[in-house]
Amino acid sequence: MIYLTFSIKDMPFALPAERIHRIIPNVPTRHLPHAPEGVVGLLEYRKRSVPVLDLSVLMNYGPSPSRLSTRILLVNYVEETSDDEKYRLLGLVAPSAIATIDVIPDDLTDKGIALKDAAYLGQIATVDDQFVQTLDLDRLLSDSLKESLFAETT
């Protein structure tokens, strides 16, 4: 499976490439007053408003640095409703998102600890003698953040 890697505080993380719709530069977003923590703003993408979140903030590392290698990943996020699944486009600010890795499922290992507040941490891949922490995109958002992002507006 192909993963896109990025680094937060010099620690490598990876998201499955199949969930990434598009990778764009870290363009300015429209600020939203009183937005929940981690929400950077809104981005217009093909005449749609897309909420943009900072992965570093969501993972308690503080704001992402503003670098040329910082990207916005437009990802397909599965919103589970009582009836079915609905895909929503979300923007994720990812520092140093410049490389991909090919990981064989047998090369993934369990993280070895269950962290209630970090359920999004997936399995670990070893690439070039370095641990790369995979992320489970569907577990990334807290319930309150999902409520804010996916609330029906009039």
N, C-alpha and C positions, 0 to 999 in steps of 0.2 A: 504494500500500500504506500502511496506517495503522501508525504506530509510536507507542509510549508513550515519552516522553522523561523523563530524569532527569538530575541534575547531580551530579558528583563534583568537589570542589574548583573549582567554577564552570565546569567543562567539561561541555558537553552530550553525552549518550549516548542511544541509542535501541534499544529492543527491538521486534520485530514484534508488534503487538497480537494477531495471530491465534494466537500461542503462549501468550498470557496467559489463564489460566483465570479468575482472580479477583484483584482488588486489594483488600487489606484494610489497616486501620491497623497501625502498627508496635506490635503487642501483645507483651507479655512471652512469652518462650519458655522451655521447660524446658532448663536448662543441662545439657550433657553433659561430664562430666569426661574429660579426655584426648582430646577431639574434635580432629580435624585443624584446622589453621589455616583460618579462613574460615567454619567451621561455628559458627553462633550458638547453635543448640539445636534443640529439637523443638517443633512446634506441633500441636495437635490440630485437625483440620479434618474435620468430618463423620465422626467416629469413626475417623479414620485419623491415624497419626503421620506428620507431614511434616517432613523435615529443612529447616532454614532456614539459608541462607548469606548472608554479607554481601558484596555486589558490590564495595564499596570495598576490602575486605580482599583479595578474590580478585584484584583488579586492582592490588594493591600501593600503595594510597592510605591505608591505615590504616582504623580503624573508622568506620562511617557516623555522622554526627552524629544526636543524638536531637532531632528537630524534628517539629512537627506535619505537615510535608509529607513526612516519611520514611514510606514505605509498604513493605509486604511484598507482592511480586508472586508469586502462585501460578502457576507456569508448567508447561507440559507439556514435560518433558525426554525426549528419545528415547534410550533405552538400547539400544544395538545389541548383540545377542547373536549367537551363531554361527548360530542358526536364523532369527531374525526380529527385528523391532523391537518394543520394549515401551515404552509411555509411563509415566513416573513423574512424580508431582507433587512439585515442589520449591518451597520458598519462597526468594525473593531479596529481601534488604533493599536498597531503592533510595532514596537521598536525593532530595528535591525531585521526586518522581514525581507531577507535577500536570498535565501537558499531553500532547496528542497532536499529531502532525503527519501530513499526507498527502503522501507522497513518490511521485512518478512514477518508475518504474524507470530511465528515461532520465536522470533528474536525479542518479542515484547515480554516484560516481566511485571509482576504485580508490584505496586509501590511499597507494600509491606506495612502500611499503617492506614487506618481508616480515620479520616479527618472530616468530622461532621460539617464544619464550616467551609470545607474545600472539597466538596464532593465532585467538583469539576476536574480534579486531578486524576488523570487516567493512568494507563500503564507507562512503564519506562522502557525506552529503547536505548541501547548502547551503540553509539556511533563514534568511530575513531577514538575509542577508549574514554568516551565522555557520556554521562547520563543525559538523555533528552527526555524531558517530562512531556507526555502527551496530554492534551486537554480534551475533556468530553464537553463539546459545545452545548449539548442539550441540558447540561447541569450547571452551566456557567452563571446563569442569572438567578438571583434570589426571587422568592415569590413576590415580594413587594415591588421589585424592579419589573418583573413580568407584568404585574398588575398595572403599573404606570405605563409601560410601553405598549401594551396590547389592549388597553381599555378602549371601549367603543366611544368615539367622540361624535358630537353632532355639529 
